[in-house]
Amino acid sequence: TFLAVMNEAVATRAMRFSPNRCHVPPNIAEHFRTRFLPNATESELVVFYAMNLMWSVMHGLVALELTEHTPPVVGDAEAFYRAQIHNQFLFLEQD
């Protein structure tokens, strides 16, 4: 699954989350543990949280594209999408 691939990337340090940019709020962490990941480590909770952050934004971008809402509002839709995809990865540590 996507979650397993992301967890492996974090475990091998191929992907590193910046702790000051990707903090899981306690109530959301508790919900994740109760509903989906009862034995999750803190690192696994961060990965699951980041995965949900990316999914929610990307889902919104796709929905806006399919309904042709973005171009009339932002003008240059391609530049907008590129910036949003780039911004999705700001919570990763940079080398």
Number of C-alpha atoms within 10 A of each C-alpha: 6 9 12 12 10 18 20 14 14 17 13 10 10 10 16 17 20 13 12 9 11 16 15 18 10 9 9 12 19 15 12 17 15 11 9 11 15 11 10 14 11 11 14 19 21 21 23 23 19 21 14 12 13 15 13 11 14 16 11 11 17 13 13 13 14 10 8 12 13 19 13 9 9 11 10 11 16 12 10 15 16 10 11 14 14 10 11 15 13 13 16 16 13 10 4
